[in-house]
Amino acid sequence: MPPLPNFIKFNSLQWAISIIFIILLLSFMTLAPHTFLHSRIYIAYLSTIPFAGMIAVAMTLVVITGEIDLSFPSVMAACGFAHATVYAATGSPALGLVAAMATGALARALNGLLVVGFGVPSIIATIGTQFFWRGLTILLAGGLALNMAEIRDTAFYYVMVGRWFGWLPAQAVWFFLLTAFSWLLLNRHVFGDHVRFCGDNAPAARMMGIPVARVRVGVFVFMGMVTGLSGAMVCMEMASWWPTQGEGYMLLVFAAVFVGGTSVFGGKGTIYGTLIGAVIIGMIEAGIISCGLSGLWTRMVYGIVIMVSVSSHAALTKYSKG
């Protein structure tokens, strides 16, 4: 039998996350058939999962590089504020989106400067920038939310977060396009090889002539642009901006990345794993409530899923090396 093409080959970690997803979905279908055998729940997932999922996909590249970014919830709020402010001033949601993505890129360039230029560990640098961007945004907004109800009457709203064909949330399409682009970038472009080399052994990568500093800054800037895209789309979806935007995304994003098999030590990870991880994390809360349990169970189940997933990944990695 001829070997499978590279683009459809799965490693053990991808098989593991796929099996976990299937088991979880079948469990919900069995325990809550009234919800999980109806299309409504899946359309709801398509409208909510993409916002955190897009950031998780970009975070995957950051973590593979051996870095971490804890500032994205605050940057998301800053990007959303930029979008809402520019839209209010110009009446153009497209210009608002450009402003949001530019704000995200600049915010992440600051992270890159601190980490690469000054040598501050990324976990420390991004804790600091998290407080800085949240504080600056609240200060500029005066602590008040911004209403954008009229944005729902624009064609750009329909393109970005409308319901295509009367049912398909547009954000799901953009999420899958971004996921496909990120997969190609990581697996079919030299930049992806550089990302892995930097995360696996930065000094060796530098000796090989790989521009380690540019790669590290590049993944931060890419994540900033994706955070700006997600922040602007959340504003359009809700037709408003609020000072606490982005709060609650930290758990969802990192859970999706690490459940998906990306190594916290860098050098290893898959976009496919993060995609399935985002779906798993996104479906848990509704699944728990549909099964008749209290929403208080949610965080404990998150913890169980994360522990089982990470343990499975570790065991499979150890087995493959042994």
VEXDO-859088 format. One record per residue: x, y, z of N, C-alpha, C in turn; residue number from 1. Coordinates in nm, 3 decimals. Layout:
X Y Z X Y Z X Y Z NUM
...
# end
This chain:
0.086 -0.120 0.000 0.000 0.000 0.000 0.089 0.124 0.000 1
0.062 0.221 -0.089 0.146 0.342 -0.093 0.128 0.425 0.033 2
0.231 0.496 0.075 0.220 0.579 0.196 0.123 0.694 0.177 3
0.067 0.740 0.289 -0.026 0.853 0.285 0.049 0.981 0.252 4
-0.013 1.073 0.178 0.049 1.203 0.156 0.074 1.274 0.288 5
0.176 1.358 0.292 0.212 1.426 0.417 0.099 1.510 0.473 6
0.016 1.568 0.385 -0.084 1.661 0.436 -0.200 1.592 0.507 7
-0.209 1.457 0.496 -0.315 1.388 0.569 -0.257 1.290 0.673 8
-0.124 1.292 0.692 -0.065 1.209 0.796 -0.094 1.268 0.933 9
-0.128 1.181 1.029 -0.152 1.223 1.166 -0.043 1.161 1.253 10
0.007 1.239 1.350 0.094 1.180 1.449 0.011 1.133 1.567 11
0.077 1.071 1.664 0.004 1.011 1.775 -0.073 1.115 1.857 12
-0.016 1.235 1.870 -0.084 1.339 1.947 -0.212 1.383 1.878 13
-0.209 1.393 1.746 -0.330 1.432 1.673 -0.438 1.324 1.681 14
-0.396 1.198 1.676 -0.492 1.090 1.696 -0.553 1.098 1.835 15
-0.472 1.126 1.936 -0.520 1.131 2.074 -0.625 1.241 2.091 16
-0.596 1.361 2.042 -0.691 1.471 2.060 -0.818 1.445 1.980 17
-0.806 1.380 1.864 -0.924 1.347 1.785 -1.013 1.247 1.858 18
-0.951 1.146 1.920 -1.027 1.045 1.994 -1.096 1.107 2.115 19
-1.025 1.196 2.186 -1.085 1.264 2.301 -1.207 1.345 2.257 20
-1.195 1.415 2.144 -1.307 1.493 2.092 -1.426 1.404 2.058 21
-1.401 1.293 1.992 -1.510 1.202 1.952 -1.579 1.144 2.076 22
-1.499 1.103 2.176 -1.557 1.047 2.298 -1.643 1.151 2.369 23
-1.593 1.273 2.378 -1.669 1.379 2.446 -1.798 1.410 2.372 24
-1.791 1.419 2.239 -1.910 1.449 2.160 -2.013 1.338 2.171 25
-1.969 1.212 2.161 -2.061 1.099 2.173 -2.123 1.094 2.313 26
-2.046 1.130 2.415 -2.099 1.133 2.552 -2.210 1.236 2.564 27
-2.189 1.355 2.508 -2.291 1.459 2.514 -2.414 1.418 2.432 28
-2.391 1.355 2.317 -2.505 1.309 2.235 -2.588 1.205 2.309 29
-2.522 1.121 2.389 -2.592 1.017 2.463 -2.665 1.073 2.583 30
-2.600 1.164 2.655 -2.658 1.219 2.778 -2.754 1.333 2.753 31
-2.738 1.404 2.643 -2.826 1.519 2.611 -2.866 1.515 2.464 32
-2.938 1.410 2.422 -2.972 1.400 2.279 -3.064 1.513 2.231 33
-3.145 1.567 2.323 -3.236 1.675 2.285 -3.160 1.799 2.240 34
-3.034 1.813 2.283 -2.952 1.928 2.245 -2.852 1.893 2.136 35
-2.779 1.784 2.155 -2.666 1.753 2.066 -2.704 1.672 1.942 36
-2.831 1.641 1.927 -2.877 1.581 1.802 -2.959 1.681 1.722 37
-2.946 1.808 1.758 -3.015 1.915 1.686 -2.911 2.014 1.634 38
-2.937 2.072 1.520 -2.839 2.160 1.455 -2.818 2.292 1.528 39
-2.913 2.334 1.612 -2.903 2.465 1.676 -2.777 2.481 1.759 40
-2.740 2.376 1.833 -2.624 2.388 1.921 -2.497 2.405 1.839 41
-2.489 2.343 1.724 -2.368 2.352 1.642 -2.358 2.488 1.574 42
-2.471 2.547 1.539 -2.469 2.683 1.485 -2.426 2.782 1.593 43
-2.471 2.757 1.717 -2.429 2.842 1.829 -2.279 2.830 1.851 44
-2.225 2.709 1.842 -2.081 2.690 1.856 -2.004 2.765 1.747 45
-2.057 2.760 1.625 -1.991 2.828 1.513 -1.989 2.979 1.532 46
-2.078 3.031 1.614 -2.083 3.176 1.636 -1.999 3.220 1.756 47
-1.964 3.127 1.846 -1.893 3.167 1.968 -1.748 3.118 1.975 48
-1.723 2.997 1.929 -1.588 2.940 1.940 -1.483 3.018 1.860 49
-1.515 3.071 1.740 -1.411 3.135 1.659 -1.336 3.248 1.726 50
-1.399 3.326 1.813 -1.332 3.443 1.871 -1.211 3.402 1.956 51
-1.229 3.305 2.045 -1.115 3.255 2.123 -1.028 3.164 2.038 52
-1.091 3.092 1.944 -1.016 2.998 1.861 -0.911 3.066 1.775 53
-0.944 3.182 1.720 -0.847 3.253 1.638 -0.724 3.293 1.720 54
-0.747 3.342 1.841 -0.634 3.381 1.926 -0.553 3.258 1.965 55
-0.621 3.145 1.990 -0.551 3.021 2.027 -0.460 2.974 1.914 56
-0.507 2.986 1.790 -0.425 2.945 1.675 -0.299 3.030 1.668 57
-0.313 3.161 1.685 -0.195 3.249 1.683 -0.106 3.223 1.804 58
-0.165 3.195 1.919 -0.087 3.165 2.039 -0.004 3.039 2.021 59
-0.053 2.946 1.941 0.021 2.823 1.915 0.159 2.853 1.858 60
0.165 2.946 1.764 0.295 2.983 1.705 0.385 3.047 1.810 61
0.328 3.129 1.898 0.407 3.194 2.003 0.466 3.089 2.096 62
0.384 2.992 2.137 0.429 2.890 2.232 0.532 2.797 2.166 63
0.510 2.761 2.040 0.609 2.677 1.970 0.744 2.747 1.964 64
0.743 2.879 1.954 0.868 2.955 1.950 0.938 2.955 2.086 65
0.869 2.908 2.189 0.927 2.904 2.322 0.892 3.024 2.407 66
0.792 3.101 2.362 0.749 3.220 2.435 0.608 3.199 2.491 67
0.561 3.295 2.565 0.426 3.293 2.621 0.374 3.437 2.620 68
0.243 3.452 2.607 0.185 3.587 2.605 0.061 3.589 2.693 69
0.072 3.658 2.806 -0.040 3.669 2.899 -0.116 3.800 2.884 70
-0.075 3.884 2.790 -0.135 4.017 2.779 -0.250 4.025 2.681 71
-0.280 3.914 2.610 -0.377 3.927 2.501 -0.518 3.966 2.544 72
-0.568 3.931 2.665 -0.701 3.981 2.700 -0.707 4.134 2.705 73
-0.602 4.196 2.761 -0.599 4.341 2.768 -0.578 4.404 2.631 74
-0.493 4.341 2.549 -0.472 4.392 2.413 -0.600 4.380 2.333 75
-0.677 4.274 2.357 -0.805 4.257 2.289 -0.899 4.373 2.322 76
-0.900 4.414 2.449 -0.983 4.528 2.489 -0.934 4.656 2.422 77
-0.802 4.675 2.417 -0.746 4.795 2.352 -0.780 4.798 2.203 78
-0.772 4.682 2.138 -0.805 4.674 1.996 -0.953 4.701 1.972 79
-1.036 4.646 2.059 -1.179 4.670 2.047 -1.213 4.817 2.065 80
-1.144 4.881 2.160 -1.165 5.025 2.182 -1.123 5.106 2.060 81
-1.008 5.068 2.001 -0.963 5.136 1.879 -1.065 5.121 1.767 82
-1.118 5.000 1.753 -1.219 4.976 1.650 -1.343 5.062 1.674 83
-1.394 5.061 1.796 -1.515 5.136 1.827 -1.495 5.286 1.811 84
-1.378 5.335 1.851 -1.349 5.478 1.843 -1.338 5.525 1.699 85
-1.265 5.450 1.617 -1.249 5.487 1.476 -1.383 5.475 1.403 86
-1.459 5.373 1.437 -1.591 5.359 1.373 -1.681 5.477 1.409 87
-1.680 5.519 1.535 -1.762 5.632 1.576 -1.719 5.760 1.506 88
-1.589 5.774 1.480 -1.538 5.897 1.418 -1.558 5.900 1.267 89
-1.553 5.784 1.203 -1.557 5.779 1.055 -1.682 5.714 0.999 90
-1.750 5.633 1.079 -1.865 5.560 1.028 -1.827 5.441 0.943 91
-1.697 5.406 0.940 -1.649 5.295 0.858 -1.602 5.180 0.947 92
-1.672 5.068 0.947 -1.625 4.954 1.027 -1.497 4.893 0.970 93
-1.474 4.910 0.838 -1.352 4.857 0.777 -1.229 4.932 0.831 94
-1.239 5.066 0.840 -1.129 5.143 0.899 -1.111 5.109 1.046 95
-1.222 5.081 1.113 -1.215 5.039 1.253 -1.138 4.908 1.268 96
-1.162 4.814 1.174 -1.089 4.687 1.177 -0.940 4.709 1.154 97
-0.906 4.796 1.059 -0.764 4.826 1.033 -0.699 4.886 1.158 98
-0.771 4.977 1.225 -0.718 5.038 1.347 -0.699 4.933 1.456 99
-0.792 4.841 1.467 -0.782 4.737 1.570 -0.661 4.648 1.545 100
-0.642 4.606 1.420 -0.529 4.518 1.389 -0.396 4.591 1.402 101
-0.394 4.721 1.366 -0.272 4.799 1.383 -0.239 4.817 1.531 102
-0.341 4.839 1.613 -0.320 4.851 1.757 -0.264 4.722 1.814 103
-0.321 4.609 1.770 -0.271 4.480 1.817 -0.127 4.457 1.776 104
-0.092 4.493 1.652 0.045 4.474 1.604 0.143 4.560 1.684 105
0.105 4.686 1.710 0.192 4.775 1.787 0.208 4.727 1.931 106
0.097 4.679 1.990 0.104 4.630 2.128 0.196 4.510 2.138 107
0.186 4.420 2.039 0.271 4.302 2.043 0.416 4.334 2.004 108
0.435 4.439 1.924 0.572 4.482 1.894 0.641 4.529 2.023 109
0.563 4.592 2.112 0.618 4.631 2.243 0.659 4.508 2.321 110
0.576 4.402 2.317 0.614 4.276 2.382 0.745 4.224 2.323 111
0.754 4.225 2.191 0.874 4.178 2.126 0.997 4.258 2.164 112
0.980 4.391 2.177 1.091 4.477 2.218 1.140 4.442 2.358 113
1.046 4.422 2.450 1.083 4.388 2.587 1.152 4.252 2.595 114
1.097 4.155 2.520 1.149 4.018 2.528 1.280 4.004 2.452 115
1.281 4.052 2.327 1.399 4.033 2.242 1.503 4.142 2.265 116
1.458 4.267 2.272 1.552 4.377 2.285 1.615 4.389 2.422 117
1.533 4.373 2.527 1.583 4.392 2.663 1.605 4.260 2.737 118
1.564 4.149 2.676 1.589 4.020 2.738 1.500 3.987 2.856 119
1.384 4.054 2.867 1.292 4.024 2.975 1.219 3.894 2.943 120
1.210 3.798 3.036 1.133 3.676 3.008 0.990 3.712 2.967 121
0.940 3.640 2.866 0.811 3.678 2.808 0.697 3.672 2.909 122
0.703 3.578 3.003 0.594 3.568 3.100 0.591 3.691 3.190 123
0.708 3.747 3.223 0.715 3.868 3.306 0.675 3.990 3.223 124
0.729 3.999 3.102 0.701 4.115 3.017 0.552 4.127 2.987 125
0.488 4.016 2.959 0.347 4.022 2.920 0.254 4.039 3.040 126
0.298 4.003 3.159 0.221 4.038 3.278 0.218 4.190 3.293 127
0.334 4.252 3.273 0.340 4.397 3.282 0.257 4.466 3.175 128
0.269 4.421 3.051 0.192 4.485 2.944 0.043 4.457 2.957 129
0.008 4.346 3.022 -0.134 4.319 3.045 -0.195 4.430 3.130 130
-0.130 4.466 3.240 -0.181 4.573 3.325 -0.176 4.708 3.252 131
-0.069 4.730 3.176 -0.054 4.858 3.107 -0.167 4.881 3.007 132
-0.194 4.783 2.919 -0.295 4.803 2.815 -0.436 4.809 2.873 133
-0.464 4.730 2.975 -0.597 4.737 3.037 -0.616 4.872 3.104 134
-0.516 4.917 3.177 -0.526 5.045 3.245 -0.537 5.161 3.148 135
-0.456 5.159 3.042 -0.461 5.267 2.943 -0.596 5.272 2.874 136
-0.648 5.156 2.840 -0.777 5.151 2.769 -0.890 5.204 2.856 137
-0.893 5.161 2.981 -0.998 5.208 3.072 -0.985 5.358 3.095 138
-0.862 5.406 3.105 -0.839 5.549 3.124 -0.889 5.629 3.004 139
-0.857 5.585 2.884 -0.900 5.656 2.763 -1.052 5.651 2.746 140
-1.113 5.539 2.787 -1.257 5.525 2.771 -1.335 5.586 2.888 141
-1.263 5.629 2.991 -1.332 5.682 3.108 -1.412 5.577 3.181 142
-1.377 5.450 3.158 -1.448 5.340 3.225 -1.586 5.313 3.170 143
-1.621 5.376 3.057 -1.756 5.363 3.001 -1.756 5.275 2.876 144
-1.864 5.202 2.858 -1.881 5.120 2.738 -1.921 5.208 2.621 145
-1.904 5.158 2.499 -1.940 5.230 2.378 -2.044 5.151 2.300 146
-2.152 5.218 2.264 -2.260 5.153 2.189 -2.234 5.164 2.039 147
-2.254 5.053 1.966 -2.231 5.050 1.821 -2.350 4.984 1.750 148
-2.472 5.010 1.800 -2.589 4.939 1.748 -2.607 4.959 1.598 149
-2.573 5.076 1.546 -2.597 5.104 1.404 -2.504 5.027 1.311 150
-2.400 4.963 1.366 -2.307 4.889 1.281 -2.376 4.769 1.217 151
-2.484 4.724 1.277 -2.556 4.608 1.222 -2.623 4.638 1.089 152
-2.632 4.765 1.054 -2.694 4.802 0.927 -2.593 4.812 0.812 153
-2.466 4.785 0.840 -2.363 4.800 0.737 -2.336 4.666 0.668 154
-2.290 4.676 0.543 -2.256 4.555 0.467 -2.133 4.486 0.526 155
-2.041 4.565 0.582 -1.920 4.507 0.638 -1.952 4.418 0.758 156
-2.053 4.455 0.835 -2.099 4.372 0.946 -2.141 4.235 0.896 157
-2.215 4.233 0.786 -2.261 4.106 0.730 -2.143 4.022 0.683 158
-2.045 4.086 0.622 -1.929 4.013 0.571 -1.849 3.950 0.685 159
-1.835 4.020 0.795 -1.747 3.974 0.902 -1.816 3.885 1.005 160
-1.937 3.920 1.046 -2.005 3.843 1.152 -2.152 3.818 1.122 161
-2.193 3.841 0.999 -2.333 3.817 0.964 -2.362 3.669 0.950 162
-2.484 3.637 0.916 -2.524 3.498 0.897 -2.538 3.472 0.748 163
-2.435 3.407 0.692 -2.435 3.377 0.549 -2.537 3.268 0.520 164
-2.606 3.282 0.407 -2.709 3.187 0.364 -2.821 3.174 0.467 165
-2.828 3.273 0.556 -2.934 3.273 0.656 -2.905 3.195 0.782 166
-2.790 3.122 0.788 -2.763 3.040 0.907 -2.616 3.030 0.944 167
-2.524 3.044 0.849 -2.381 3.020 0.875 -2.315 3.145 0.930 168
-2.266 3.144 1.057 -2.197 3.260 1.112 -2.068 3.288 1.034 169
-2.054 3.410 0.987 -1.937 3.445 0.905 -1.807 3.429 0.981 170
-1.810 3.452 1.113 -1.686 3.441 1.190 -1.628 3.299 1.186 171
-1.715 3.200 1.168 -1.666 3.062 1.157 -1.585 3.044 1.029 172
-1.629 3.107 0.921 -1.557 3.098 0.794 -1.420 3.164 0.808 173
-1.417 3.284 0.868 -1.290 3.353 0.887 -1.196 3.275 0.978 174
-1.254 3.210 1.079 -1.173 3.127 1.170 -1.106 3.011 1.096 175
-1.181 2.943 1.012 -1.124 2.830 0.940 -1.024 2.877 0.834 176
-1.049 2.993 0.774 -0.951 3.047 0.679 -0.820 3.083 0.750 177
-0.831 3.146 0.867 -0.712 3.179 0.945 -0.639 3.053 0.988 178
-0.715 2.951 1.029 -0.654 2.824 1.070 -0.579 2.761 0.953 179
-0.640 2.761 0.835 -0.574 2.705 0.716 -0.448 2.782 0.683 180
-0.455 2.916 0.690 -0.337 2.998 0.662 -0.226 2.969 0.762 181
-0.260 2.957 0.891 -0.161 2.931 0.994 -0.099 2.793 0.976 182
-0.182 2.695 0.936 -0.131 2.561 0.910 -0.029 2.564 0.796 183
-0.062 2.634 0.690 0.031 2.646 0.577 0.159 2.718 0.619 184
0.144 2.822 0.700 0.259 2.898 0.746 0.352 2.811 0.830 185
0.294 2.727 0.914 0.375 2.644 1.004 0.433 2.521 0.935 186
0.358 2.465 0.839 0.397 2.337 0.781 0.446 2.343 0.637 187
0.421 2.451 0.567 0.458 2.458 0.427 0.540 2.583 0.393 188
0.590 2.652 0.494 0.669 2.773 0.471 0.794 2.767 0.557 189
0.901 2.827 0.507 1.027 2.825 0.581 1.012 2.893 0.716 190
0.919 2.988 0.727 0.898 3.055 0.856 0.857 2.955 0.963 191
0.776 2.855 0.925 0.736 2.753 1.020 0.853 2.672 1.072 192
0.948 2.640 0.982 1.069 2.571 1.026 1.150 2.657 1.122 193
1.157 2.784 1.092 1.230 2.876 1.181 1.164 2.883 1.319 194
1.032 2.884 1.320 0.960 2.888 1.447 0.995 2.765 1.532 195
0.993 2.648 1.470 1.024 2.525 1.544 1.170 2.523 1.592 196
1.262 2.564 1.504 1.403 2.565 1.542 1.426 2.659 1.659 197
1.364 2.778 1.656 1.381 2.875 1.764 1.328 2.821 1.896 198
1.216 2.751 1.890 1.159 2.696 2.012 1.235 2.576 2.065 199
1.292 2.499 1.975 1.363 2.378 2.016 1.502 2.407 2.068 200
1.576 2.495 1.997 1.713 2.527 2.039 1.753 2.659 1.975 201
1.726 2.768 2.044 1.751 2.901 1.987 1.899 2.925 1.957 202
1.993 2.889 2.046 2.134 2.912 2.013 2.179 2.837 1.887 203
2.132 2.711 1.873 2.167 2.635 1.753 2.105 2.699 1.629 204
1.980 2.746 1.643 1.914 2.811 1.530 1.990 2.936 1.488 205
2.041 3.008 1.585 2.118 3.131 1.555 2.247 3.096 1.482 206
2.310 2.986 1.521 2.433 2.943 1.455 2.407 2.896 1.312 207
2.284 2.851 1.286 2.247 2.807 1.151 2.211 2.924 1.061 208
2.212 3.045 1.115 2.181 3.162 1.035 2.035 3.202 1.037 209
1.955 3.140 1.123 1.814 3.175 1.134 1.801 3.306 1.211 210
1.725 3.403 1.159 1.709 3.532 1.230 1.617 3.517 1.350 211
1.670 3.465 1.459 1.591 3.430 1.577 1.513 3.550 1.631 212
1.578 3.665 1.640 1.511 3.784 1.694 1.390 3.822 1.609 213
1.406 3.822 1.476 1.296 3.858 1.387 1.182 3.757 1.395 214
1.217 3.629 1.409 1.113 3.526 1.420 1.033 3.545 1.548 215
1.101 3.571 1.658 1.032 3.588 1.787 0.943 3.712 1.785 216
0.993 3.822 1.732 0.910 3.942 1.720 0.796 3.918 1.622 217
0.825 3.845 1.515 0.724 3.819 1.413 0.603 3.744 1.466 218
0.625 3.643 1.551 0.511 3.568 1.603 0.429 3.654 1.699 219
0.497 3.743 1.773 0.423 3.834 1.861 0.336 3.930 1.778 220
0.393 3.986 1.671 0.317 4.080 1.589 0.200 4.009 1.519 221
0.226 3.888 1.470 0.118 3.812 1.407 0.004 3.788 1.505 222
0.037 3.751 1.628 -0.067 3.730 1.728 -0.140 3.860 1.759 223
-0.066 3.972 1.759 -0.131 4.101 1.783 -0.234 4.134 1.677 224
-0.201 4.108 1.551 -0.296 4.135 1.443 -0.418 4.044 1.454 225
-0.396 3.918 1.489 -0.509 3.825 1.506 -0.594 3.866 1.626 226
-0.530 3.911 1.733 -0.605 3.959 1.850 -0.689 4.080 1.813 227
-0.633 4.171 1.731 -0.710 4.286 1.684 -0.828 4.244 1.599 228
-0.807 4.146 1.512 -0.917 4.094 1.430 -1.027 4.036 1.517 229
-0.990 3.954 1.614 -1.089 3.893 1.703 -1.160 3.999 1.787 230
-1.084 4.096 1.842 -1.145 4.200 1.923 -1.245 4.283 1.846 231
-1.211 4.318 1.720 -1.304 4.395 1.637 -1.428 4.313 1.603 232
-1.410 4.184 1.575 -1.524 4.099 1.541 -1.617 4.079 1.660 233
-1.560 4.072 1.780 -1.645 4.063 1.900 -1.728 4.190 1.915 234
-1.666 4.305 1.892 -1.740 4.432 1.898 -1.854 4.433 1.797 235
-1.826 4.387 1.675 -1.929 4.386 1.571 -2.040 4.288 1.606 236
-2.002 4.170 1.657 -2.102 4.070 1.694 -2.195 4.122 1.803 237
-2.137 4.188 1.905 -2.216 4.238 2.017 -2.269 4.379 1.993 238
-2.222 4.445 1.885 -2.260 4.583 1.853 -2.230 4.678 1.969 239
-2.120 4.651 2.038 -2.080 4.736 2.150 -1.937 4.701 2.190 240
-1.877 4.793 2.265 -1.748 4.766 2.328 -1.763 4.794 2.476 241
-1.696 4.713 2.559 -1.704 4.732 2.702 -1.565 4.718 2.762 242
-1.537 4.787 2.873 -1.401 4.791 2.928 -1.346 4.656 2.971 243
-1.433 4.560 3.000 -1.386 4.429 3.045 -1.372 4.330 2.930 244
-1.379 4.379 2.807 -1.368 4.289 2.692 -1.238 4.209 2.699 245
-1.246 4.081 2.669 -1.129 3.994 2.671 -1.113 3.914 2.798 246
-1.172 3.961 2.908 -1.163 3.887 3.034 -1.239 3.755 3.019 247
-1.182 3.649 3.068 -1.241 3.517 3.054 -1.185 3.437 2.937 248
-1.106 3.503 2.852 -1.048 3.434 2.736 -0.918 3.361 2.773 249
-0.855 3.398 2.883 -0.725 3.340 2.918 -0.733 3.188 2.928 250
-0.830 3.138 3.007 -0.844 2.994 3.025 -0.878 2.925 2.893 251
-0.970 2.982 2.816 -1.014 2.920 2.692 -0.899 2.906 2.593 252
-0.819 3.010 2.580 -0.711 3.009 2.482 -0.600 2.912 2.522 253
-0.551 2.923 2.644 -0.441 2.835 2.684 -0.485 2.690 2.695 254
-0.609 2.668 2.737 -0.659 2.531 2.741 -0.665 2.472 2.601 255
-0.711 2.549 2.504 -0.716 2.500 2.366 -0.577 2.467 2.314 256
-0.480 2.552 2.344 -0.342 2.531 2.295 -0.281 2.406 2.356 257
-0.292 2.391 2.488 -0.224 2.280 2.555 -0.301 2.149 2.544 258
-0.434 2.156 2.542 -0.512 2.035 2.515 -0.482 1.984 2.374 259
-0.454 2.078 2.284 -0.423 2.042 2.146 -0.286 1.981 2.127 260
-0.205 1.973 2.232 -0.077 1.903 2.223 0.045 1.989 2.205 261
0.032 2.121 2.204 0.149 2.208 2.193 0.232 2.200 2.320 262
0.362 2.181 2.305 0.449 2.167 2.421 0.474 2.302 2.486 263
0.460 2.306 2.617 0.485 2.429 2.691 0.633 2.467 2.686 264
0.719 2.371 2.650 0.863 2.397 2.643 0.906 2.448 2.506 265
0.812 2.456 2.411 0.842 2.507 2.279 0.895 2.401 2.185 266
0.898 2.435 2.057 0.955 2.346 1.957 0.860 2.245 1.898 267
0.741 2.228 1.958 0.649 2.125 1.910 0.505 2.171 1.928 268
0.424 2.149 1.827 0.282 2.183 1.835 0.218 2.173 1.698 269
0.085 2.164 1.695 0.014 2.153 1.568 -0.105 2.247 1.567 270
-0.132 2.303 1.452 -0.250 2.389 1.436 -0.376 2.304 1.443 271
-0.371 2.185 1.384 -0.488 2.095 1.392 -0.525 2.066 1.538 272
-0.424 2.036 1.621 -0.451 2.008 1.760 -0.517 2.125 1.830 273
-0.470 2.246 1.804 -0.531 2.364 1.864 -0.675 2.383 1.816 274
-0.700 2.358 1.688 -0.836 2.369 1.635 -0.930 2.276 1.710 275
-0.892 2.149 1.725 -0.978 2.053 1.796 -0.984 2.089 1.944 276
-0.873 2.135 2.000 -0.874 2.177 2.139 -0.969 2.292 2.163 277
-0.974 2.388 2.071 -1.066 2.501 2.084 -1.212 2.455 2.078 278
-1.239 2.358 1.991 -1.376 2.304 1.981 -1.413 2.232 2.110 279
-1.321 2.151 2.162 -1.348 2.077 2.287 -1.376 2.173 2.402 280
-1.289 2.270 2.422 -1.307 2.365 2.532 -1.433 2.448 2.512 281
-1.464 2.482 2.385 -1.582 2.564 2.358 -1.713 2.491 2.381 282
-1.712 2.359 2.369 -1.838 2.285 2.378 -1.867 2.233 2.519 283
-1.769 2.241 2.608 -1.785 2.178 2.739 -1.898 2.240 2.822 284
-1.899 2.373 2.833 -1.996 2.438 2.923 -2.139 2.408 2.882 285
-2.170 2.426 2.752 -2.306 2.397 2.705 -2.338 2.250 2.722 286
-2.239 2.163 2.703 -2.261 2.020 2.720 -2.295 1.985 2.863 287
-2.224 2.045 2.957 -2.249 2.018 3.098 -2.390 2.059 3.138 288
-2.429 2.180 3.098 -2.562 2.230 3.133 -2.671 2.148 3.065 289
-2.647 2.108 2.940 -2.746 2.028 2.867 -2.764 1.890 2.930 290
-2.659 1.841 2.995 -2.668 1.710 3.061 -2.739 1.719 3.196 291
-2.781 1.839 3.235 -2.855 1.856 3.358 -2.772 1.890 3.479 292
-2.643 1.913 3.459 -2.556 1.948 3.570 -2.551 2.100 3.588 293
-2.509 2.143 3.704 -2.495 2.286 3.731 -2.374 2.340 3.658 294
-2.381 2.468 3.622 -2.268 2.533 3.559 -2.146 2.539 3.649 295
-2.165 2.511 3.781 -2.054 2.509 3.874 -1.956 2.395 3.845 296
-2.002 2.295 3.768 -1.916 2.184 3.732 -1.815 2.221 3.623 297
-1.838 2.334 3.557 -1.764 2.364 3.434 -1.614 2.364 3.454 298
-1.565 2.439 3.551 -1.420 2.450 3.568 -1.357 2.317 3.608 299
-1.428 2.237 3.688 -1.373 2.108 3.726 -1.360 2.018 3.603 300
-1.461 2.020 3.515 -1.454 1.939 3.393 -1.345 1.991 3.302 301
-1.329 2.124 3.293 -1.216 2.180 3.218 -1.085 2.119 3.270 302
-1.070 2.117 3.401 -0.949 2.064 3.460 -0.928 1.917 3.427 303
-1.037 1.838 3.433 -1.025 1.695 3.402 -0.983 1.675 3.257 304
-1.048 1.749 3.166 -1.016 1.734 3.024 -0.871 1.775 2.998 305
-0.826 1.884 3.059 -0.688 1.930 3.040 -0.591 1.826 3.094 306
-0.617 1.774 3.215 -0.525 1.677 3.274 -0.519 1.549 3.192 307
-0.635 1.500 3.148 -0.638 1.377 3.068 -0.566 1.398 2.936 308
-0.591 1.512 2.872 -0.530 1.540 2.743 -0.379 1.552 2.754 309
-0.333 1.634 2.851 -0.190 1.655 2.867 -0.119 1.526 2.907 310
-0.184 1.447 2.994 -0.126 1.319 3.034 -0.116 1.224 2.916 311
-0.220 1.222 2.833 -0.217 1.137 2.714 -0.105 1.179 2.620 312
-0.091 1.310 2.600 0.015 1.360 2.513 0.152 1.320 2.569 313
0.170 1.335 2.701 0.299 1.304 2.761 0.330 1.155 2.749 314
0.227 1.072 2.773 0.247 0.928 2.763 0.281 0.885 2.621 315
0.209 0.942 2.524 0.235 0.907 2.384 0.373 0.953 2.340 316
0.413 1.072 2.387 0.546 1.123 2.353 0.655 1.033 2.412 317
0.636 0.993 2.537 0.733 0.905 2.601 0.739 0.770 2.531 318
0.621 0.718 2.493 0.615 0.588 2.424 0.684 0.595 2.288 319
0.659 0.706 2.215 0.718 0.719 2.082 0.870 0.731 2.089 320
0.922 0.791 2.198 1.067 0.803 2.213 1.130 0.673 2.262 321
1.048 0.597 2.340 1.100 0.472 2.394 1.097 0.361 2.294 322
# end
